[in-house]
Amino acid sequence: MFQFVYPAKIKKDTGGFFLVTFPDIPFAATDAKTLSDALKEARDCLEEAVAGIIADSLDFPFPSPVRKGCHAIPLTAQMSAKASPARTSRDIQRKTVLFPMVGAVKLF
């Protein structure tokens, strides 16, 4: 099974909290007092954002590569399993399928 891993930017704000944002999901953001808590909150925030995207039948954002300065936040196996059909069904509607080991392939 393919696991989705999203990049998260974490920076300390003026109030001393660690603010977490996701470049691939602009509306998803959270914060916490410590970096450790921010990373835990990031995963929860990501899960909720992806659940909302699936529930609302929005275009599913495929994760971009995790670059220097970003943290890798994986979806749980359960949410990755839910996300895979959502991603695939939209790709089929666009006549493109993403294969984890190959990339995007045009169907016709």
Residue pairs with C-beta under 8 A, 6 or more apart in sequence:
1 77
1 80
1 81
1 84
2 80
2 84
2 100
3 74
3 75
3 77
3 80
4 50
4 62
4 63
4 74
4 75
4 79
4 80
4 83
5 63
5 66
5 72
5 73
5 74
5 75
6 22
6 24
6 25
6 46
6 63
6 64
6 66
6 72
6 73
6 74
6 75
7 22
7 23
7 24
7 63
7 64
7 65
7 66
7 67
7 70
7 71
7 72
7 73
8 20
8 21
8 22
8 42
8 46
8 70
8 71
8 72
8 73
9 20
9 21
9 22
9 23
9 69
9 70
9 71
10 18
10 19
10 20
10 35
10 38
10 39
10 42
10 71
11 18
11 19
12 18
12 19
13 19
13 31
16 33
17 31
17 32
17 33
17 38
18 31
18 32
18 33
18 34
18 35
18 37
18 38
19 29
19 30
19 31
19 38
20 29
20 30
20 31
20 32
20 38
20 39
20 41
20 42
20 45
21 28
21 29
22 28
22 29
22 42
22 45
22 46
22 49
22 73
23 64
23 70
24 61
24 62
24 63
24 64
25 46
25 49
25 50
25 53
25 61
27 49
28 45
28 46
28 48
28 49
29 45
30 38
30 41
30 42
30 44
30 45
31 38
31 41
32 38
32 40
32 41
39 71
39 73
42 71
42 73
43 73
43 74
43 76
46 73
46 75
47 75
47 76
47 79
50 75
50 79
50 82
50 83
51 79
51 82
52 58
53 59
53 60
53 61
53 86
54 60
54 82
54 83
54 86
59 90
60 83
60 86
60 87
60 90
62 87
62 98
66 72
74 80
75 83
87 98
88 97
88 98
91 97
91 98
91 104
92 107
95 106
95 107
95 108
96 104
96 105
96 106
96 107
97 104
97 105
97 107
98 104
98 105
99 105
